[in-house]
Amino acid sequence: MTKPADSVLAPNIDLSSLSPSALEELGKAIEKEKKAARARELDAVKTKIKKVLDDAGLAVADLAHLFPAVGRARPSAPVYRHPSKPSLTWSGKGRRPAWITDYEATGGSLDSLKVT
């Protein structure tokens, strides 16, 4: 699908002679063309896949089980809870919230904040 790099590049373009604004415009044009080229590639792949499925007498739905749906991860259950503000919780994953580090800095134990 892709051509060798030598045939893709325009011959003898001296980018050093272009102004910053001209380079910016060129960059935007390149990005736009990259998106269009990618869309063309995807369309070609879709066409090939549809042909293979048609030749095999299959539908896309017949293969859906091979590609499980990707959904948003559910929020983790709270493992730690603020002693005086129950609405403040932490799952124990990711960066420690400030209230946890403040609590530990004053001598508090992380184990004492565990949700039972």
C-alpha positions as CSV (number, residue, x, y, z in Angstrom):
1,M,0.0,0.0,0.0
2,T,2.8,2.4,0.8
3,K,5.4,3.6,-1.7
4,P,9.2,3.6,-1.0
5,A,10.4,6.7,0.7
6,D,12.3,7.9,-2.4
7,S,9.2,8.1,-4.5
8,V,7.2,9.9,-1.8
9,L,9.4,12.8,-1.1
10,A,9.2,15.8,-3.4
11,P,12.6,16.4,-5.1
12,N,14.8,19.2,-3.9
13,I,12.6,21.1,-1.4
14,D,14.7,23.4,0.6
15,L,12.9,23.8,3.9
16,S,15.5,26.1,5.3
17,S,14.4,28.8,2.9
18,L,10.8,28.8,4.2
19,S,9.6,31.2,6.9
20,P,8.2,29.9,10.2
21,S,4.7,30.7,9.1
22,A,5.2,28.9,5.8
23,L,6.6,25.9,7.6
24,E,3.6,26.0,10.0
25,E,1.2,26.0,7.0
26,L,3.1,23.2,5.4
27,G,2.9,21.2,8.6
28,K,-0.9,21.7,8.8
29,A,-1.2,20.6,5.1
30,I,0.9,17.6,5.8
31,E,-1.2,16.6,8.9
32,K,-4.4,17.1,6.9
33,E,-3.1,14.9,4.1
34,K,-1.9,12.2,6.6
35,K,-5.4,12.0,8.0
36,A,-6.9,11.7,4.5
37,A,-4.4,9.0,3.5
38,R,-5.1,7.0,6.6
39,A,-8.8,7.2,5.9
40,R,-8.2,5.9,2.4
41,E,-6.1,3.1,3.8
42,L,-8.8,2.1,6.3
43,D,-11.5,2.2,3.5
44,A,-9.4,-0.2,1.4
45,V,-8.9,-2.5,4.3
46,K,-12.6,-2.5,5.1
47,T,-13.4,-3.3,1.5
48,K,-11.0,-6.3,1.6
49,I,-12.4,-7.6,4.8
50,K,-15.9,-7.3,3.5
51,K,-14.9,-9.2,0.4
52,V,-13.3,-12.0,2.4
53,L,-16.3,-12.3,4.7
54,D,-18.7,-12.3,1.7
55,D,-16.6,-15.0,0.0
56,A,-16.8,-17.1,3.2
57,G,-20.5,-16.5,3.6
58,L,-19.9,-14.7,7.0
59,A,-21.1,-11.5,8.5
60,V,-19.2,-9.1,10.8
61,A,-21.6,-10.2,13.6
62,D,-20.3,-13.8,13.2
63,L,-16.8,-12.6,14.4
64,A,-17.9,-10.1,17.0
65,H,-17.1,-12.6,19.8
66,L,-13.4,-12.4,18.8
67,F,-13.4,-8.7,19.7
68,P,-14.8,-8.1,23.2
69,A,-16.2,-4.6,23.7
70,V,-14.0,-2.2,25.5
71,G,-15.8,-0.1,28.0
72,R,-14.9,2.4,30.7
73,A,-13.3,0.8,33.7
74,R,-15.5,0.9,36.8
75,P,-14.3,3.1,39.7
76,S,-12.4,1.1,42.3
77,A,-14.1,0.5,45.6
78,P,-12.8,2.7,48.4
79,V,-10.2,1.1,50.6
80,Y,-9.4,4.1,52.8
81,R,-11.8,6.6,54.3
82,H,-11.1,10.0,56.0
83,P,-11.8,9.7,59.7
84,S,-13.9,12.9,60.0
85,K,-15.0,13.5,56.4
86,P,-16.5,10.2,55.2
87,S,-17.0,11.5,51.7
88,L,-13.2,11.6,51.2
89,T,-12.1,8.1,50.1
90,W,-9.2,6.5,48.3
91,S,-9.0,3.2,46.5
92,G,-5.3,2.7,47.3
93,K,-4.5,3.0,43.6
94,G,-2.6,5.8,42.0
95,R,-1.2,8.9,43.7
96,R,-2.0,9.3,47.4
97,P,-4.5,12.2,48.1
98,A,-3.3,15.1,50.1
99,W,-5.5,14.2,53.1
100,I,-3.7,10.8,53.3
101,T,-0.3,12.3,53.3
102,D,-1.3,14.9,55.8
103,Y,-2.8,12.3,58.1
104,E,0.4,10.2,57.9
105,A,2.5,13.3,58.5
106,T,0.7,13.9,61.8
107,G,1.5,10.4,62.9
108,G,-1.6,8.6,61.7
109,S,-1.5,5.1,60.4
110,L,-2.8,4.2,57.0
111,D,-4.2,0.9,58.5
112,S,-6.4,3.0,60.8
113,L,-8.2,4.5,57.7
114,K,-9.1,1.1,56.2
115,V,-12.8,0.7,55.3
116,T,-14.2,-2.3,57.1
